[in-house]
Amino acid sequence: MVFGTGLDIAIGVLLCMALMQYAQLIDKKRSAKTFAWIGGGAVSFILAGVFELTPYVSVWVTQYGINYGYALFAIIGWLLILVGTLKLLYELIAE
């Protein structure tokens, strides 16, 4: 963990997206919506990381040791990345 869990996951996902584009593993035109889902998940993890790393917001939204901002956006990001990855797998298998 360099920056925090949410930001590390987001950086990893965005790096993987960039490497897939660079290696031309998939067609950009056909997979634009898929990349939008995965990119949206990465942005959601960035927002979750902001909730995790900001001390004032962390104390303000934390109740009983649970940071609800981090939990909410981490779950949303996980779901968006899951849907995008499943769509990408379907497109790769369908080729």
Secondary structure, 3 states (H helix, E strand, C coil): CCCCHHHHHHHHHHHHHHHHHHHCCCCCCCCHHHHHHHHHHHHHHHHHHHHHHCHHHHHHHEECCEEHHHHHHHHHHHHHHHHHHHHHHHHHHHC
